[in-house]
Amino acid sequence: MLENCTHNLENKDDMDRLTYFVLFSMLVSTFAMPKTSVSKVYNFPFISRSEWGANPPTGVTLLNYPVPYVVIHHSYIPGVCMTTDECKAAMRAMQNYHQNDQQWVDIGYNFAVGGEGSVYEGRGWDTVGAHAVGYNVFSIGICLIGDWVSELPPPIQLENAKKLIAAGVQLGYISPNYNLIGHRQATATECPGESLFREITSWDRFSIAG
């Protein structure tokens, strides 16, 4: 069975916050569209949903941005992918598991980063993810594909995850004063793996408090 360290948006812990944030986001997003072109900001390989063969979502909830949190995950299973073809297959496997086994509307993460350094579009910048109970409606969830319990991701994977966050800030989707946390700080889980968690404690804007 495929396992991912994600959590469904429809968990009850999110519902009270969802009531406010979803309704408000429909107004705010209209007037707070990022002004900077994506093509001018991405300094890493970017693979869109259509390029990795995503199924269409069965539902969409708009995200109220800029969000105050970035949540880092690992996939655990599937393991690290080191070619674009392997990573595309990993994205399809995660989406199939989330949609078919978990009965979620889409892949849970907003983005994923492969071991070869490409960034893969999940739900994207402006859609609420399903990755961290209690944080989904005001965070961007980024998964570093692989099992990072005892090993660190490849340097290019770490570097481009950081570049993705910086791009999100520049585009206006992530607050400049964001808090960076690991999934384990939101709920009881090993995710994003002990080695990766230790690594992100040294990243800019890591929040001990969660």
N, C-alpha and C positions, 0 to 999 in steps of 0.2 A: 504494500500500500504506500502511495506517495504521501509524504508528510511535509508540511510547511509550517513555519512559525508565524501564522497569521490568525486574525480573529475577525469574525463576521461583524459587519456594521450593525446588524439587527440584534446583537446582544443587548439585553436590557440596560446595561450600564451606560450605553450610548444614547438611549432614547430621550431622556430629559434634555440633554445638551442638543440633540438633533432637532428637537421641536423648535428651539430658538434659532440655531445656526443655519438650518436649511432654509427657513423662511426668510431670514435676514439676508442670506447670501444671494438670493434671487434679485434683491434690490441692489446690494452693494456691488456685486460682480459687474452689473451693467455699467456702473460709473467708475470702476477701479481697474479697467482693463490695462494690463501692462503696455507700456508705450514702446519698449525696445523690441526690435525684431529678433525672433528666436535664432534665425540664421546668422545673425551678427554676434551672438553670445556663445553658442555651443562651440567649444574648442576641444571636442572629443567626438568619436564616432557615435552616431545616433541612429538607432533602428526603430522605425515607427511600427505601430500595430500592424498595418497592412504588410509591412516588409517581413515580419516574423510569422504572419499567418494567423492573427488573432481572430477568434469568433466575435461577433458583435455582442455587446453587453445586452442583458435582458432588462436593465434598468439603469438610470443615471440619477445621481443626487449631486447638485452643484456644491462646490466647496467655496466657503467664504474666505477670501484671501486678502492680504498676505497672512499666512498661517504663522503661529508662534512656535510651532514644534516641528522638528525633523526626527523621525524614528528610524533607527537602523536595525535591519534584520539580516539573518542568513536563511537560506532555503533549507539547509540540512540535507534534505532530499528534494530535488536532484542535486548531485554533487557538482563540483566545479566544472565549468565548460571552458575549453581553451580554444575553440574555433567558433566562428560566427554560426555555422550550421549547427554545431552542438548547442549553442546558446539559444538559437531559435527553437530548437526541439525542446529545450528545458522550459522555455516560456510557454510553449503549447501544452506541455505536460502539466505545468502548474495551473494554467488556466482551466484545462480539462478537469483537474482534480477539484479546483475551487467551484467551478460551475456545476459539475455533474455529481461529485461526491458530497460536497458541502452545500450545494444548492444556493450558491451565491450568484449575484448578477454578473460577476466578471472576475478576473484575476484580482487578488486582494491588494497587491502593491500598486503604488502610483508609478514606480519605476523599479527596474532591476539593472544590476551591473554585472557583466560577464567577466570571466577570468581573463579574456583577451582584451578587455578594456572598453568594449562597446557598452553604451547605455541603451537599454531597451524600454520602450514606452509601455507602461501597464495601463492604469486608469488615467494617467496623465496629470497635468497640473491642476486642472479646474474641476476634478471629480473626487468626491469623498471616497476614500479607500476602505478596505476591510482588513486591517492588519494589526491594530492595537486597541483593545477595548478601552473606552473612555477617552481616547485621543484621536479617533478616526476623523471626527468632524472638524478638527483644527490642526491637522498635521499632514505632512507629506511622508509616506512610508517608502523607504528605499531598501531593497533587498540586494545583498551581495551574494550572488548565486554560489552555493557550495556549503560544505560543512566546516565551520571555523571554530570548532570546539578546542582542538589542540594545535591547529596550524593557522598561520596568517594567510589572508588572501594575497595573490600576486601584487607587487607594488603598483602596476598599472591599474588594477581593479580598485585599490584604495585611492589612488590619485584621482581617478575619474569620478569616483563617488563624491570626493570633495569638490571637484570642478562642477558636478551637477548641482550641488547645494549652492555654490557660488552663482551659478547661472540662474537658479531659482530666485535668489535674492535680487540679482540684477534685473530680472524680468518682472519683479514685483509680486511674485507668488509666495515667497518666503520673507517674513519680516527680517530686517537687518539685525534685530535684537532677538532672533530665534534662540530656542533652547534645543540642544542636541542630546538625545537620549538613546539608550539601547532598549529594545523591546522588553527585556527583563525588568526594566524600571517601571513599566506600565502594568505588568501582570506577572504571575508566577510562571516563569519559563526560563529555560537555559539560553534561549535566543538573545542575542545574535551569536552565541558561542563564546566561550571564555576568552579565547585568544583575540577574537575580533573586538569583544567588549573592552578588554584591556587596551587595545589599540585606540579605540575611539575616545577613551578618557583623555587622550592627549590632543584631540582635535579641537579646533576653535569652537567656542561656545558650548562645550560639553557641560551638561548640568548634572551635578551630583544629586540634587533634590528630585529630579524627574518632573 
